[in-house]
Amino acid sequence: PNPIDTSIFKPAPARPADSGPRTLLYVGRVHPEKGVHLLVEAFQILRQQRPDWRLRVVGPVATAQGGGGDAYLQRLRQLAGSGPVKFCEPVYDLAQLADTYRAADLFCYPSIAEQGESFGVAPLEAMACGVAPVVSGLACFRDFITAGENGWFFDHKSSNPVGSLAKLLLNATHDHAQRSS
């Protein structure tokens, strides 16, 4: 019931290796069960070794739209500090959404919704646009992601999920740098 229109969601032409800052992207509801706070914290750690990366978070915040509300957004902004983290409104136009994915270098969907995540359309959309995903270890993602081949899994159940995600993001950005050179 969640098809990906591959006439819209398709890879962009390769861009030059020296094309400026790299973008880590999240698309989805900006809600605690989606683990966005883990991503923002892990990104702060990543930036210590990869200062050329920035984070873009795209999705609804309002509780009426399934988001975590203004208090959660304020928490995320506080975690982000002065780092290059941009919180963007949701994109509902499919062509614009595909462009959003294609503008990214890496995609992260750190959902910790053990009971609520049924499929994971956003990682598939990213993959269709040629952007490798980093996802949590939820079973629903194992149907279409093979670790190290077309994406990566981090241990969201570890005693330090932020550290686990940061380490994996560092490895994924290193892999990205090697592929781009």
C-alpha positions in Angstrom: 0.0 0.0 0.0 3.1 2.3 0.1 4.5 2.3 -3.5 7.4 4.5 -4.4 6.9 6.2 -7.7 10.3 5.7 -9.3 9.4 8.1 -12.1 9.7 10.8 -9.4 11.9 9.2 -6.8 15.1 8.5 -8.8 18.8 9.3 -8.3 20.3 12.7 -9.3 23.3 12.9 -11.6 26.5 12.6 -9.6 27.8 15.8 -8.2 31.5 16.8 -8.0 33.3 15.7 -4.8 34.2 19.3 -3.9 30.6 20.6 -4.2 30.5 22.1 -0.7 29.1 21.0 2.6 27.6 17.6 2.9 24.0 17.1 4.1 22.6 14.5 6.5 18.8 14.4 6.0 15.9 13.2 8.1 12.4 13.3 6.6 9.4 12.3 8.8 7.3 13.3 11.7 9.4 15.3 14.2 8.4 13.2 17.2 10.3 11.5 20.1 9.3 8.1 18.9 11.1 8.8 15.6 14.4 9.3 17.6 15.1 12.7 16.1 16.7 13.8 19.5 19.1 10.9 19.1 20.0 12.1 15.6 20.6 15.7 16.7 22.8 14.5 19.6 24.7 12.1 17.5 25.2 14.8 14.8 26.8 17.0 17.4 29.4 14.2 18.0 29.8 13.6 14.3 30.6 17.3 13.7 33.6 17.1 15.9 35.3 14.9 13.2 33.3 15.9 10.1 32.8 19.7 10.3 31.8 19.8 6.6 28.5 18.1 7.4 25.2 19.8 8.2 21.9 18.3 9.3 18.5 19.0 7.8 15.3 17.8 9.5 12.2 17.9 7.4 8.7 17.2 8.7 5.7 18.2 10.8 6.2 19.3 14.3 2.6 20.2 15.2 0.8 17.6 17.4 -2.2 17.9 15.1 0.1 16.6 12.3 1.6 13.8 14.3 4.6 15.8 15.5 6.0 16.1 19.0 4.9 19.7 19.4 6.6 23.0 20.1 8.2 21.7 23.4 9.9 18.9 21.5 11.1 21.3 18.8 12.6 23.6 21.5 14.4 20.6 23.0 15.8 19.7 19.6 16.9 23.3 19.0 18.6 23.3 22.4 20.4 20.0 21.6 21.5 21.5 18.2 23.0 24.6 19.8 24.6 26.8 17.2 25.5 23.8 14.9 24.4 23.7 11.3 21.0 22.1 12.0 18.0 23.3 10.0 14.4 22.4 10.9 12.2 22.6 7.9 8.5 22.4 7.3 7.1 19.2 5.8 7.2 18.8 2.0 4.1 17.3 0.6 4.7 17.9 -3.1 6.3 14.6 -4.4 8.6 16.3 -6.9 9.9 18.7 -4.3 10.2 15.9 -1.8 12.3 13.9 -4.3 14.5 16.9 -4.8 14.9 17.2 -1.0 16.2 13.6 -0.9 18.5 14.1 -4.0 20.1 17.2 -2.4 21.2 15.0 0.6 24.4 12.9 0.8 23.2 10.6 3.6 19.8 9.8 5.1 19.0 8.9 8.7 15.8 7.5 10.1 16.5 6.7 13.8 13.0 5.5 14.7 12.7 3.9 18.1 9.0 3.1 17.7 9.1 -0.6 18.4 5.4 -1.0 18.1 4.5 1.9 15.8 6.8 1.5 12.8 5.2 -0.7 10.3 7.2 -0.2 7.1 9.4 2.8 6.7 8.5 4.6 3.5 11.1 7.5 4.0 14.2 5.2 3.9 12.8 3.6 0.7 12.2 7.0 -0.9 15.8 8.1 0.0 17.1 4.8 -1.5 15.1 5.4 -4.7 16.8 8.8 -4.9 20.2 7.2 -4.6 20.8 8.2 -0.9 21.9 5.5 1.4 20.0 5.3 4.7 21.2 4.9 8.3 18.3 3.4 10.3 17.6 1.9 13.7 17.6 -1.9 14.1 13.9 -2.2 13.9 12.8 -5.4 12.1 10.7 -3.5 9.5 13.8 -2.1 7.9 15.5 -5.5 7.5 13.1 -6.3 4.7 14.9 -3.9 2.3 18.2 -2.8 3.8 21.3 -5.0 3.9 23.9 -3.7 6.3 27.0 -2.3 4.6 25.5 -3.0 1.2 22.7 -0.5 0.7 22.5 1.1 4.2 23.4 0.7 7.8 21.8 -0.2 11.1 22.6 1.3 14.5 21.7 -0.3 17.8 18.9 1.8 19.1 18.6 -0.5 22.1 22.1 -0.2 23.3 22.9 1.5 26.6 24.3 4.4 24.6 22.1 4.8 21.5 23.5 8.2 20.7 27.1 6.9 20.8 26.0 3.9 18.6 24.4 6.2 16.1 27.3 8.7 16.1 29.8 6.0 15.5 27.8 4.6 12.6 27.3 8.0 11.1 31.0 8.6 11.2 31.6 5.3 9.4 28.9 6.1 6.9 30.3 9.6 6.2 33.7 8.0 5.8 32.3 5.5 3.3 30.5 8.4 1.5 33.8 10.3 1.2 35.6 7.3 -0.3 32.8 6.8 -2.8 32.8 10.5 -3.8 36.5 10.7 -4.4 
